[in-house]
Amino acid sequence: MSNTENIHTDQAPQPVGLYPHARRVGNLLFLSGIGPRDPQTSNIPGLRQSPTGNYIEFDFAAQCHAVFRNVRTVLEASGARWDDLVDVTVFLVHMERDFHIYNQIYADYFKSNQPCRTTVGISALPTPIAIELKCVAVLNN
């Protein structure tokens, strides 16, 4: 396929599998699923677990802010801006508990740009995160 490019950045959390952070196809940019893990440590903001896996601390808002930072990082590494987003798919592990918090924080980040959005409740993600975003952007260059 011509005019495609895989994008990787050391500034975002490393993928948990064999895939790029994003892929540019023509003027479209497809971001792989991005979670809230810290890019340097892979720790999950707002989450502390006991050695047996029980939650000692859980702050869903901290995960929301971190996932938005990570999305912005991948966009910028791809030559895109926040306002270039046209579609966002949100995966929430606990819809009933977390949707209202997510929706409030989302509104703060998307005041000037309102992409299409789909929110899906799921049972689990590959790491113990509570949120993941899958995004599409249109590049104007």
MDAnalysis code that builds the backbone (N, CA, C; Angstrom):
import MDAnalysis as mda
import numpy as np

u = mda.Universe.empty(423, n_residues=141, atom_resindex=np.repeat(np.arange(141), 3), trajectory=True)
u.add_TopologyAttr("name", ["N", "CA", "C"] * 141)
u.add_TopologyAttr("resid", np.arange(1, 142))
u.add_TopologyAttr("resname", ["MET", "SER", "ASN", "THR", "GLU", "ASN", "ILE", "HIS", "THR", "ASP", "GLN", "ALA", "PRO", "GLN", "PRO", "VAL", "GLY", "LEU", "TYR", "PRO", "HIS", "ALA", "ARG", "ARG", "VAL", "GLY", "ASN", "LEU", "LEU", "PHE", "LEU", "SER", "GLY", "ILE", "GLY", "PRO", "ARG", "ASP", "PRO", "GLN", "THR", "SER", "ASN", "ILE", "PRO", "GLY", "LEU", "ARG", "GLN", "SER", "PRO", "THR", "GLY", "ASN", "TYR", "ILE", "GLU", "PHE", "ASP", "PHE", "ALA", "ALA", "GLN", "CYS", "HIS", "ALA", "VAL", "PHE", "ARG", "ASN", "VAL", "ARG", "THR", "VAL", "LEU", "GLU", "ALA", "SER", "GLY", "ALA", "ARG", "TRP", "ASP", "ASP", "LEU", "VAL", "ASP", "VAL", "THR", "VAL", "PHE", "LEU", "VAL", "HIS", "MET", "GLU", "ARG", "ASP", "PHE", "HIS", "ILE", "TYR", "ASN", "GLN", "ILE", "TYR", "ALA", "ASP", "TYR", "PHE", "LYS", "SER", "ASN", "GLN", "PRO", "CYS", "ARG", "THR", "THR", "VAL", "GLY", "ILE", "SER", "ALA", "LEU", "PRO", "THR", "PRO", "ILE", "ALA", "ILE", "GLU", "LEU", "LYS", "CYS", "VAL", "ALA", "VAL", "LEU", "ASN", "ASN"])
u.atoms.positions = np.array([
    [0.853, -1.173, 0.000],
    [0.000, 0.000, 0.000],
    [0.897, 1.233, 0.000],
    [0.720, 2.113, -0.941],
    [1.558, 3.306, -1.008],
    [1.022, 4.382, -0.083],
    [1.895, 5.333, 0.231],
    [1.540, 6.484, 1.052],
    [1.080, 6.086, 2.464],
    [1.745, 5.087, 3.052],
    [1.447, 4.696, 4.429],
    [2.723, 4.781, 5.258],
    [2.526, 4.983, 6.544],
    [3.675, 5.085, 7.447],
    [3.250, 4.632, 8.841],
    [4.025, 3.741, 9.443],
    [3.820, 3.378, 10.836],
    [4.564, 4.366, 11.714],
    [3.946, 4.761, 12.815],
    [4.555, 5.742, 13.714],
    [4.755, 5.116, 15.085],
    [5.968, 5.244, 15.596],
    [6.336, 4.812, 16.943],
    [6.983, 6.009, 17.635],
    [6.761, 6.131, 18.938],
    [7.418, 7.196, 19.695],
    [7.823, 6.682, 21.071],
    [8.980, 7.097, 21.521],
    [9.438, 6.752, 22.868],
    [8.751, 7.612, 23.924],
    [8.020, 8.626, 23.497],
    [7.356, 9.548, 24.432],
    [6.015, 9.026, 24.919],
    [5.508, 7.952, 24.321],
    [4.229, 7.356, 24.723],
    [4.495, 5.969, 25.305],
    [3.549, 5.421, 26.070],
    [3.741, 4.063, 26.594],
    [3.951, 3.080, 25.444],
    [4.842, 2.155, 25.632],
    [5.103, 1.177, 24.588],
    [3.901, 0.250, 24.420],
    [3.576, -0.124, 23.193],
    [2.460, -1.045, 22.953],
    [2.677, -2.365, 23.694],
    [1.576, -3.011, 24.052],
    [1.670, -4.297, 24.752],
    [1.677, -5.468, 23.768],
    [1.773, -5.169, 22.490],
    [1.840, -6.184, 21.451],
    [2.600, -5.651, 20.252],
    [2.533, -6.370, 19.165],
    [3.243, -6.001, 17.945],
    [2.342, -5.116, 17.077],
    [2.393, -3.819, 17.334],
    [1.635, -2.842, 16.551],
    [2.234, -1.461, 16.783],
    [2.029, -0.545, 15.836],
    [2.560, 0.809, 15.990],
    [1.649, 1.653, 16.869],
    [2.166, 2.771, 17.334],
    [1.308, 3.720, 18.047],
    [0.238, 4.276, 17.120],
    [0.621, 4.494, 15.863],
    [-0.315, 5.030, 14.876],
    [0.126, 4.604, 13.482],
    [-0.810, 4.751, 12.560],
    [-0.490, 4.473, 11.159],
    [-1.145, 5.546, 10.298],
    [-0.307, 6.181, 9.488],
    [-0.819, 7.189, 8.559],
    [-1.089, 6.519, 7.226],
    [-2.284, 6.764, 6.677],
    [-2.668, 6.276, 5.362],
    [-3.222, 7.482, 4.614],
    [-2.445, 7.999, 3.672],
    [-2.848, 9.240, 3.008],
    [-2.919, 10.350, 4.041],
    [-4.058, 11.038, 4.106],
    [-4.191, 12.107, 5.101],
    [-4.954, 11.645, 6.346],
    [-5.170, 10.339, 6.475],
    [-5.829, 9.801, 7.669],
    [-4.787, 9.238, 8.632],
    [-5.015, 9.435, 9.908],
    [-4.138, 8.918, 10.946],
    [-4.967, 8.051, 11.883],
    [-4.597, 6.790, 11.995],
    [-5.289, 5.831, 12.852],
    [-4.407, 5.542, 14.060],
    [-4.890, 5.859, 15.254],
    [-4.139, 5.564, 16.474],
    [-4.550, 4.197, 16.983],
    [-3.574, 3.399, 17.372],
    [-3.873, 2.130, 18.036],
    [-4.487, 2.441, 19.392],
    [-5.071, 1.442, 20.026],
    [-5.634, 1.646, 21.353],
    [-4.586, 2.205, 22.298],
    [-4.927, 3.290, 22.971],
    [-3.988, 3.968, 23.867],
    [-4.601, 4.036, 25.253],
    [-3.837, 3.593, 26.235],
    [-4.289, 3.615, 27.615],
    [-3.548, 4.657, 28.430],
    [-3.727, 4.633, 29.742],
    [-3.156, 5.662, 30.607],
    [-1.784, 5.356, 31.191],
    [-1.131, 4.270, 30.772],
    [0.157, 3.928, 31.388],
    [1.174, 5.057, 31.230],
    [2.017, 5.214, 32.239],
    [3.080, 6.214, 32.214],
    [4.128, 5.798, 31.184],
    [4.527, 6.712, 30.293],
    [5.492, 6.352, 29.240],
    [6.856, 5.894, 29.755],
    [7.307, 6.414, 30.887],
    [8.637, 6.054, 31.389],
    [8.619, 4.801, 32.264],
    [7.580, 4.625, 33.068],
    [7.583, 3.539, 34.049],
    [6.598, 2.414, 33.748],
    [5.646, 2.663, 32.860],
    [4.522, 1.756, 32.578],
    [3.560, 1.623, 33.749],
    [3.774, 2.392, 34.819],
    [2.810, 2.400, 35.923],
    [1.501, 3.014, 35.453],
    [0.424, 2.649, 36.120],
    [-0.895, 3.172, 35.785],
    [-1.236, 4.267, 36.785],
    [-1.374, 5.511, 36.318],
    [-1.693, 6.616, 37.234],
    [-2.969, 6.324, 38.023],
    [-2.929, 6.638, 39.303],
    [-4.108, 6.451, 40.143],
    [-4.394, 5.020, 40.540],
    [-3.500, 4.101, 40.234],
    [-3.738, 2.693, 40.573],
    [-2.552, 2.141, 41.343],
    [-2.867, 1.605, 42.517],
    [-1.874, 0.890, 43.305],
    [-2.517, -0.413, 43.720],
    [-1.794, -1.518, 43.489],
    [-2.317, -2.831, 43.815],
    [-1.442, -3.523, 44.851],
    [-2.074, -4.388, 45.631],
    [-1.332, -5.209, 46.580],
    [-0.616, -6.313, 45.804],
    [0.323, -7.018, 46.449],
    [1.016, -8.120, 45.764],
    [0.052, -9.197, 45.242],
    [-1.135, -9.292, 45.828],
    [-2.106, -10.287, 45.364],
    [-3.040, -9.735, 44.292],
    [-2.872, -8.449, 43.911],
    [-3.665, -7.872, 42.839],
    [-4.878, -7.074, 43.271],
    [-5.112, -6.992, 44.575],
    [-6.238, -6.193, 45.056],
    [-5.913, -4.709, 44.954],
    [-6.931, -3.897, 44.685],
    [-6.719, -2.456, 44.592],
    [-6.531, -1.852, 45.974],
    [-5.439, -1.108, 46.142],
    [-5.201, -0.328, 47.352],
    [-5.650, 1.099, 47.109],
    [-5.420, 1.551, 45.879],
    [-5.795, 2.910, 45.485],
    [-6.312, 2.855, 44.053],
    [-7.423, 3.564, 43.774],
    [-7.961, 3.625, 42.425],
    [-8.512, 5.015, 42.183],
    [-7.962, 5.703, 41.181],
    [-8.390, 7.058, 40.834],
    [-8.660, 7.079, 39.331],
    [-9.920, 6.910, 38.966],
    [-10.281, 6.837, 37.559],
    [-10.020, 8.164, 36.838],
    [-10.255, 9.282, 37.497],
    [-10.004, 10.588, 36.876],
    [-8.532, 10.712, 36.468],
    [-7.622, 10.229, 37.304],
    [-6.193, 10.276, 36.970],
    [-5.913, 9.460, 35.707],
    [-6.597, 8.332, 35.550],
    [-6.421, 7.534, 34.336],
    [-6.956, 8.277, 33.113],
    [-8.073, 8.972, 33.258],
    [-8.630, 9.746, 32.134],
    [-7.655, 10.819, 31.671],
    [-7.144, 11.598, 32.602],
    [-6.193, 12.654, 32.234],
    [-4.940, 12.055, 31.581],
    [-4.466, 10.934, 32.100],
    [-3.263, 10.299, 31.546],
    [-3.512, 9.768, 30.135],
    [-4.671, 9.200, 29.877],
    [-4.949, 8.674, 28.541],
    [-5.024, 9.820, 27.537],
    [-5.577, 10.956, 27.937],
    [-5.611, 12.107, 27.027],
    [-4.204, 12.644, 26.754],
    [-3.349, 12.675, 27.772],
    [-1.958, 13.091, 27.561],
    [-1.267, 12.154, 26.565],
    [-1.494, 10.848, 26.728],
    [-0.858, 9.872, 25.837],
    [-1.368, 9.989, 24.398],
    [-2.657, 10.232, 24.237],
    [-3.203, 10.438, 22.889],
    [-2.572, 11.672, 22.264],
    [-2.496, 12.761, 23.024],
    [-1.894, 13.996, 22.503],
    [-0.428, 13.749, 22.099],
    [0.296, 12.983, 22.889],
    [1.696, 12.673, 22.589],
    [1.826, 11.929, 21.263],
    [0.977, 10.935, 21.047],
    [1.030, 10.175, 19.793],
    [0.612, 11.056, 18.619],
    [-0.399, 11.881, 18.808],
    [-0.801, 12.807, 17.740],
    [0.363, 13.700, 17.341],
    [1.007, 14.305, 18.323],
    [2.113, 15.228, 18.038],
    [3.290, 14.506, 17.383],
    [3.583, 13.280, 17.818],
    [4.661, 12.504, 17.199],
    [4.332, 12.149, 15.752],
    [3.048, 12.193, 15.417],
    [2.586, 11.861, 14.068],
    [2.409, 13.088, 13.191],
    [2.686, 14.271, 13.745],
    [2.501, 15.501, 12.991],
    [1.072, 16.011, 13.011],
    [0.274, 15.543, 13.964],
    [-1.130, 15.952, 14.074],
    [-1.336, 16.783, 15.334],
    [-2.503, 17.389, 15.410],
    [-2.891, 18.190, 16.576],
    [-4.171, 17.610, 17.169],
    [-4.456, 17.996, 18.402],
    [-5.674, 17.566, 19.088],
    [-6.917, 17.862, 18.248],
    [-6.935, 19.053, 17.627],
    [-8.103, 19.462, 16.844],
    [-8.246, 18.692, 15.541],
    [-7.271, 17.853, 15.184],
    [-7.369, 17.023, 13.981],
    [-8.183, 15.747, 14.221],
    [-8.496, 15.434, 15.487],
    [-9.279, 14.232, 15.792],
    [-10.684, 14.352, 15.195],
    [-11.128, 13.280, 14.529],
    [-12.475, 13.264, 13.949],
    [-13.333, 12.129, 14.501],
    [-12.699, 11.139, 15.149],
    [-13.464, 10.009, 15.691],
    [-12.728, 9.429, 16.891],
    [-13.447, 9.188, 17.962],
    [-12.880, 8.622, 19.188],
    [-13.767, 7.465, 19.637],
    [-13.157, 6.301, 19.821],
    [-13.857, 5.166, 20.415],
    [-13.270, 4.962, 21.803],
    [-14.140, 4.917, 22.795],
    [-13.746, 4.826, 24.204],
    [-14.141, 3.448, 24.726],
    [-13.210, 2.770, 25.347],
    [-13.480, 1.475, 25.968],
    [-13.387, 1.654, 27.477],
    [-14.486, 1.394, 28.174],
    [-14.524, 1.503, 29.634],
    [-14.758, 0.127, 30.230],
    [-13.932, -0.244, 31.200],
    [-14.062, -1.549, 31.842],
    [-15.250, -1.576, 32.810],
    [-15.606, -0.431, 33.388],
    [-16.729, -0.379, 34.325],
    [-17.629, 0.804, 33.966],
    [-18.511, 0.578, 32.995],
    [-19.343, 1.648, 32.448],
    [-20.172, 2.349, 33.522],
    [-20.875, 1.601, 34.334],
    [-21.762, 2.224, 35.335],
    [-21.008, 3.114, 36.303],
    [-19.879, 2.664, 36.763],
    [-19.116, 3.415, 37.753],
    [-18.391, 4.614, 37.130],
    [-17.850, 4.459, 35.923],
    [-16.893, 5.428, 35.395],
    [-17.408, 6.369, 34.309],
    [-18.536, 6.065, 33.670],
    [-18.963, 6.875, 32.525],
    [-19.164, 8.340, 32.880],
    [-19.830, 8.635, 33.970],
    [-20.111, 10.055, 34.286],
    [-18.826, 10.843, 34.535],
    [-17.835, 10.221, 35.180],
    [-16.548, 10.902, 35.400],
    [-15.858, 11.115, 34.060],
    [-15.820, 10.076, 33.242],
    [-15.198, 10.193, 31.929],
    [-15.879, 11.282, 31.101],
    [-17.191, 11.282, 31.083],
    [-17.937, 12.233, 30.259],
    [-17.640, 13.678, 30.667],
    [-17.510, 13.932, 31.959],
    [-17.185, 15.284, 32.439],
    [-15.780, 15.699, 32.005],
    [-14.813, 14.811, 32.166],
    [-13.434, 15.129, 31.802],
    [-13.313, 15.267, 30.283],
    [-13.966, 14.402, 29.540],
    [-13.965, 14.463, 28.074],
    [-14.443, 15.837, 27.608],
    [-15.514, 16.338, 28.209],
    [-16.067, 17.639, 27.817],
    [-15.041, 18.761, 27.990],
    [-14.203, 18.675, 29.015],
    [-13.161, 19.691, 29.220],
    [-12.106, 19.654, 28.113],
    [-11.760, 18.467, 27.641],
    [-10.717, 18.324, 26.633],
    [-11.223, 18.622, 25.218],
    [-12.515, 18.498, 24.999],
    [-13.059, 18.630, 23.645],
    [-14.012, 19.805, 23.500],
    [-13.704, 20.920, 24.156],
    [-14.555, 22.104, 24.039],
    [-14.531, 22.690, 22.637],
    [-13.340, 22.800, 22.035],
    [-13.238, 23.443, 20.725],
    [-13.383, 22.452, 19.572],
    [-13.075, 21.201, 19.798],
    [-13.187, 20.180, 18.761],
    [-14.070, 19.063, 19.298],
    [-15.128, 18.740, 18.570],
    [-16.033, 17.687, 19.021],
    [-16.101, 16.580, 17.974],
    [-15.162, 15.615, 18.058],
    [-15.183, 14.508, 17.104],
    [-16.368, 13.581, 17.388],
    [-16.670, 12.717, 16.428],
    [-17.651, 11.663, 16.681],
    [-17.105, 10.797, 17.809],
    [-18.011, 10.204, 18.600],
    [-17.547, 9.395, 19.728],
    [-18.463, 8.205, 19.926],
    [-17.853, 7.073, 20.214],
    [-18.568, 5.862, 20.596],
    [-17.961, 5.390, 21.909],
    [-18.795, 5.083, 22.884],
    [-18.315, 4.586, 24.173],
    [-18.838, 3.165, 24.358],
    [-17.925, 2.247, 24.632],
    [-18.249, 0.836, 24.724],
    [-17.853, 0.310, 26.100],
    [-18.748, -0.395, 26.753],
    [-18.435, -1.073, 28.006],
    [-17.882, -2.451, 27.704],
    [-16.740, -2.773, 28.302],
    [-16.093, -4.062, 28.066],
    [-15.750, -4.708, 29.409],
    [-15.364, -5.974, 29.380],
    [-15.088, -6.671, 30.639],
    [-13.637, -6.562, 31.081],
    [-12.701, -6.346, 30.147],
    [-11.284, -6.280, 30.536],
    [-10.465, -5.707, 29.390],
    [-9.271, -5.233, 29.751],
    [-8.250, -4.808, 28.793],
    [-6.986, -5.604, 29.112],
    [-5.983, -5.611, 28.223],
    [-4.813, -6.472, 28.416],
    [-3.972, -6.162, 29.651],
    [-4.047, -4.948, 30.177],
    [-3.360, -4.589, 31.416],
    [-4.436, -4.083, 32.374],
    [-4.152, -3.899, 33.654],
    [-5.206, -3.522, 34.605],
    [-5.615, -2.044, 34.536],
    [-5.834, -1.553, 33.319],
    [-6.310, -0.189, 33.127],
    [-7.831, -0.208, 33.034],
    [-8.465, 0.940, 33.260],
    [-9.927, 1.020, 33.243],
    [-10.453, 1.734, 32.006],
    [-9.554, 2.275, 31.165],
    [-9.965, 3.041, 29.993],
    [-8.921, 2.912, 28.890],
    [-9.407, 2.891, 27.649],
    [-8.532, 2.913, 26.484],
    [-9.261, 3.676, 25.386],
    [-8.504, 4.436, 24.579],
    [-9.070, 5.188, 23.469],
    [-8.490, 4.707, 22.153],
    [-9.328, 4.662, 21.141],
    [-8.951, 4.358, 19.756],
    [-9.407, 5.555, 18.948],
    [-8.470, 6.224, 18.250],
    [-8.781, 7.511, 17.619],
    [-8.419, 7.529, 16.141],
    [-9.125, 8.406, 15.422],
    [-8.832, 8.686, 14.022],
    [-8.719, 10.194, 13.869],
    [-7.705, 10.624, 13.139],
    [-7.505, 12.057, 12.880],
    [-7.323, 12.261, 11.379],
    [-7.606, 13.476, 10.923],
    [-7.355, 13.864, 9.538],
    [-6.219, 14.883, 9.557],
    [-5.168, 14.571, 8.799],
    [-4.008, 15.450, 8.721],
    [-4.226, 16.488, 7.629],
    [-3.908, 17.706, 7.926],
    [-4.128, 18.790, 6.974],
    [-2.874, 19.197, 6.238],
    [-1.798, 18.399, 6.315],
    [-0.570, 18.781, 5.616],
    [-0.252, 17.844, 4.503],
])
